[in-house]
Amino acid sequence: MKRRSLLLAVASVPATMSSAWAHHGWGSFDQDRPLYLEGRVVSVKWQNPHVELMIDVPADLKVPADLPKRALPAQTAPVDGAALLAKAAPPSRNTRQWELELAPLTRMEAWKIQEIKPGTQVAAVGFGQKEGKEAVIRVEYLFVDGKVYGLRSSPA
């Protein structure tokens, strides 16, 4: 009985590892082209390995004129946030719903970000997938309730 359980556990590792590998890391995201998205949250997965929001993006999305001048958290200084904000553009793909891949729960809790509920208006600057097969961005900066969070860093 123990041998069978062990065999089943070992056999499931490759499937688990491939999905975890595909989900983590910056390598599959185009860090040369920051994207700007905003919209109303449709659904939320407040879980690990990353919090995920699905948002409805307006058809006439434009980058706000003040985006490059917005204050960013000091903890994000290793990332050239001002340059990212200045370079951010709406996605070229005409998709109304986008998935925002946020930070792990531990980092969200460190930033003291309250669980985001459907209906909340959010904005984000992040990076889309290199291949662009899915409407997903990995969020660098999240704007919600008048605050900005640098999701690659911790607040301390």
Order of alpha helices (4+ residues) and beta strands (2+ residues): alpha-beta-beta-alpha-beta-alpha-beta-beta-beta
